[in-house]
Amino acid sequence: MKAFSSLQGYRRTLRSAPTLTVWLRYRAPYHWPSMLGFLQARSIAAIETVEAGEYRRTVLLGGHHGIVHCRPVAADQLAVTLYGLPPRVLPGLVARLRRVFDLDAEPQRIERDLGRDPLMAGLITARPGLRVPGGWAAFEQSMRTVLGQQISVAGAMTLAGRMVARHGVPLAPGLSTDERLTHVFPQPEVIAASDLSSLGMPRARAATLSVMARAILDEPRLLHGDTDLHTWVKRLCQLPGIGPWSAQYLALRQRADADAFPLGDVALIKALRQLEPGGVKLAERALAWQPWRAYAAQHLWASLSAP
């Protein structure tokens, strides 16, 4: 068993194939109740579950179907068990997991800077080590974002579940011992070629899903952070159906930009009004939270949830 050499390192134990266990380190503190609560509220039927403090999901990596189980096991470790995946996919999977769970964050630095603002100081006290959850994959996150335009989280997850049931790929036989995990998320070529109007959403939103699928097929690195945030957002907003909210939300979840901030978000506006009555505009208030506005947004969203 290999000792940790850095936060980027990991240990692995090879058991009877095809099961693989990996331990990933991160900087404490980490507010796991908020992360797991976020993932549970946004779990898509047939591909994800959160139960007893463990996140499980189906994956397609390197042409292989698999299942990943993730659970915190110590103050600074996340245990990840893989089923059905070969060891060669580990480097890419580890990078993905570090983004999804925001394991490379520096909470002390972030909270020191944000904590200079009295509002954020109080929110940090309530949830020390709060992380910004990332998207699992660029295409999946783009679909989640479009499905979530102007509707509730529960409504968006209902639509996502229908998309998976109708257009997802059945999981390879014999992989899952959890009967709830039955599919992997649809591929962009399938969504680009499908009629999505029957999913139960406005035609314009269905059209935007198709637009995003085709755009990612044409340019696989469309959602990668290859340019500055302003240029990146401006470029995405040129796509029909993608406005500043969607682009900034994608920057926050998929690009993992620490300063991304969807200003028009209704929940952010509601949270600020509840915490600081008086009519201060969110855009003005958010200036004090740079360059960590993504973390400020996550704190505001979390404040609307039950403790």
C-alpha positions in Angstrom: 0.0 0.0 0.0 1.5 3.3 -1.1 1.7 6.2 1.4 0.3 9.6 0.5 2.9 11.9 -1.1 0.6 14.8 -1.7 -3.0 15.9 -1.9 -2.9 14.7 -5.5 -1.8 11.2 -4.5 -3.9 8.2 -3.7 -3.6 4.7 -2.3 -5.2 1.7 -3.9 -5.8 -1.9 -2.9 -6.4 -4.5 -5.6 -8.9 -7.0 -4.5 -10.5 -9.8 -6.5 -11.1 -8.3 -9.9 -12.9 -6.2 -10.9 -13.1 -4.3 -7.6 -10.7 -1.5 -6.8 -10.6 0.8 -3.8 -8.9 4.2 -3.7 -8.4 6.7 -0.9 -8.2 10.4 -1.8 -7.0 13.1 0.6 -8.2 16.7 1.0 -7.6 19.6 3.3 -9.9 19.7 6.3 -12.4 21.0 7.3 -15.0 19.6 4.9 -18.7 20.0 5.5 -19.9 16.6 4.3 -23.6 17.0 5.3 -23.9 19.9 2.8 -22.1 18.0 0.0 -24.1 14.8 0.5 -27.4 16.7 0.8 -26.7 18.5 -2.4 -26.0 15.3 -4.2 -29.0 13.6 -2.8 -31.4 16.4 -3.8 -30.0 16.2 -7.3 -29.7 12.5 -7.8 -31.0 11.3 -11.1 -33.1 8.1 -10.9 -31.4 5.0 -12.3 -27.8 6.5 -12.3 -27.3 7.9 -8.7 -28.2 7.3 -5.1 -27.1 8.7 -1.8 -27.7 6.5 1.3 -26.2 6.2 4.7 -23.5 8.9 3.9 -22.4 7.2 0.7 -22.8 8.5 -2.9 -23.1 5.8 -5.6 -23.4 6.3 -9.3 -23.0 4.5 -12.6 -20.3 5.5 -15.0 -18.9 5.0 -18.5 -15.2 5.3 -18.6 -12.8 4.1 -21.3 -15.6 2.2 -22.9 -16.4 0.3 -19.7 -19.5 0.5 -17.6 -18.9 0.7 -13.9 -20.2 1.8 -10.6 -18.5 4.1 -8.1 -19.1 4.3 -4.4 -17.8 7.3 -2.5 -17.8 7.9 1.3 -15.8 10.0 3.7 -13.9 7.7 6.1 -11.7 10.1 8.1 -11.2 13.8 8.7 -9.3 14.1 5.5 -10.0 11.1 3.3 -12.6 10.1 0.8 -12.8 6.3 0.1 -13.8 5.4 -3.4 -14.7 1.8 -4.4 -14.9 1.0 -8.2 -16.7 -1.9 -9.7 -16.2 -3.2 -13.2 -13.5 -0.6 -14.1 -9.9 -1.4 -15.1 -7.0 0.2 -13.2 -6.0 2.1 -16.4 -8.9 4.5 -16.0 -7.7 5.6 -12.5 -5.8 8.8 -13.4 -8.8 10.3 -15.3 -11.3 9.1 -12.6 -9.3 10.5 -9.8 -9.1 13.9 -11.5 -12.8 13.8 -12.1 -13.6 12.9 -8.5 -11.3 15.7 -7.2 -13.4 18.1 -9.2 -16.8 16.7 -8.3 -16.0 16.8 -4.6 -13.9 19.9 -4.8 -11.1 18.1 -3.0 -8.3 20.5 -4.1 -10.0 23.5 -2.4 -8.0 25.4 0.2 -10.8 26.1 2.8 -8.6 28.1 5.2 -7.6 30.5 2.5 -11.1 30.8 1.0 -12.8 31.2 4.4 -10.2 33.7 5.6 -10.9 35.9 2.5 -14.7 35.5 2.5 -14.8 35.8 6.3 -13.8 39.5 6.1 -17.5 40.1 5.1 -19.7 39.8 8.2 -22.5 38.0 6.3 -20.1 35.3 4.9 -18.4 35.0 8.3 -21.7 33.9 9.8 -22.4 31.5 7.0 -18.9 30.0 7.3 -19.4 29.5 11.0 -22.6 27.5 10.3 -20.9 25.4 7.6 -17.1 25.3 7.9 -15.4 23.7 4.9 -18.3 24.1 2.5 -17.3 22.9 -1.0 -18.7 23.8 -4.4 -19.9 20.5 -6.0 -18.7 19.9 -9.5 -20.4 18.2 -12.5 -19.5 14.6 -13.2 -19.1 15.2 -17.0 -19.4 18.1 -19.3 -22.3 16.8 -21.4 -24.2 15.5 -18.4 -23.8 18.8 -16.5 -24.9 20.8 -19.6 -28.1 18.7 -19.7 -28.7 19.2 -16.0 -28.2 23.0 -16.4 -30.6 23.3 -19.2 -33.2 21.1 -17.6 -32.9 23.3 -14.5 -33.7 26.6 -16.2 -36.5 28.4 -14.4 -37.9 25.3 -12.5 -37.3 23.7 -9.1 -34.6 21.2 -8.4 -37.2 18.4 -8.0 -38.8 19.3 -11.3 -35.4 19.2 -13.1 -34.5 15.9 -11.6 -37.9 14.4 -12.7 -37.1 15.5 -16.3 -33.6 14.2 -16.0 -34.9 10.8 -14.9 -37.2 10.7 -17.9 -34.3 11.5 -20.2 -32.2 8.6 -18.7 -35.2 6.2 -18.8 -35.9 6.9 -22.5 -32.4 7.6 -23.9 -29.9 6.2 -21.4 -27.9 3.0 -21.9 -28.8 0.0 -19.7 -26.0 -0.9 -17.3 -23.9 -4.0 -18.2 -25.4 -7.1 -16.6 -24.0 -8.3 -13.3 -22.4 -5.0 -12.2 -24.9 -3.7 -9.7 -26.1 -5.2 -6.4 -28.4 -2.1 -6.1 -31.5 -2.5 -8.2 -31.9 1.3 -8.3 -28.8 1.7 -10.5 -29.8 0.4 -13.9 -28.5 2.9 -16.6 -25.6 5.1 -17.6 -26.3 8.7 -18.7 -27.3 9.2 -22.3 -24.6 10.1 -24.8 -24.6 13.4 -26.8 -25.1 11.7 -30.2 -28.3 10.1 -28.9 -29.7 13.3 -27.5 -28.8 15.3 -30.6 -30.7 12.8 -32.8 -33.8 12.4 -30.5 -37.1 14.1 -30.2 -37.1 15.5 -26.7 -40.5 17.2 -26.8 -42.2 14.3 -25.1 -40.2 14.7 -21.9 -42.7 17.3 -20.6 -41.0 20.6 -21.0 -41.4 23.7 -23.1 -40.4 23.2 -26.8 -37.7 25.9 -26.5 -36.0 24.1 -23.7 -36.1 20.8 -25.5 -34.5 22.6 -28.5 -31.8 24.0 -26.3 -30.9 20.4 -25.1 -30.5 19.4 -28.7 -28.4 22.5 -29.4 -26.1 21.8 -26.5 -25.7 18.1 -27.6 -24.8 19.1 -31.1 -22.4 21.9 -30.0 -20.5 19.4 -27.7 -20.3 16.9 -30.5 -18.9 19.5 -32.9 -16.5 20.8 -30.3 -15.8 18.3 -27.5 -13.8 20.9 -25.5 -16.6 23.5 -25.6 -17.0 23.4 -21.8 -13.4 23.2 -20.9 -11.8 26.2 -19.2 -9.4 27.2 -22.0 -10.1 30.9 -21.9 -10.8 33.5 -19.2 -14.3 33.4 -17.6 -15.7 36.5 -19.4 -14.7 35.2 -22.8 -16.0 31.7 -22.0 -19.4 33.0 -20.8 -19.8 35.3 -23.8 -19.0 32.4 -26.1 -21.6 30.1 -24.5 -24.2 32.8 -24.6 -24.0 32.8 -28.4 -25.8 29.4 -28.3 -29.6 29.5 -28.7 -31.2 29.1 -25.3 -28.1 29.7 -23.3 -28.1 33.0 -21.3 -25.9 34.4 -18.6 -27.4 32.3 -15.8 -26.8 29.0 -17.6 -23.3 30.0 -18.7 -22.3 31.2 -15.2 -23.8 28.1 -13.6 -21.9 25.8 -16.0 -18.7 27.8 -15.2 -19.4 27.2 -11.5 -20.2 23.5 -11.8 -18.2 22.2 -14.7 -15.4 24.7 -15.3 -14.9 24.9 -11.5 -14.3 28.6 -11.7 -14.0 29.9 -8.1 -15.4 33.3 -9.1 -18.3 32.2 -11.3 -21.6 33.7 -10.0 -25.1 33.4 -11.7 -26.4 36.8 -10.7 -29.9 36.2 -11.9 -30.5 33.2 -9.8 -33.8 33.5 -7.9 -32.6 31.4 -5.0 -29.5 33.6 -4.5 -31.6 36.7 -4.5 -34.1 35.1 -2.0 -31.2 34.1 0.3 -29.7 37.5 0.4 -33.1 39.1 1.1 -33.6 36.8 4.0 -30.2 37.2 5.5 -29.8 41.0 4.8 -33.2 42.7 4.5 -33.0 46.1 3.0 -33.0 45.8 -0.7 -29.3 45.7 -1.5 -28.8 44.4 -5.0 -27.1 41.1 -5.3 -24.7 42.3 -8.0 -23.4 45.1 -5.7 -23.2 42.9 -2.7 -21.3 40.2 -4.5 -18.4 42.5 -5.3 -17.2 42.0 -1.7 -16.9 38.2 -2.3 -14.5 38.3 -5.2 -12.5 36.2 -6.1 -14.5 33.4 -4.3 -18.0 34.2 -5.5 -18.7 30.6 -6.4 -18.2 29.7 -2.7 -20.3 32.6 -1.6 -23.1 31.4 -3.9 -22.9 27.9 -2.4 -23.1 29.4 1.1 -26.2 31.4 0.1 -27.9 28.4 -1.5 -27.0 26.2 1.5 -28.6 28.8 3.9 -32.0 28.1 2.3 -31.7 24.5 3.4 -32.7 23.1 6.8 -29.7 22.9 9.2 
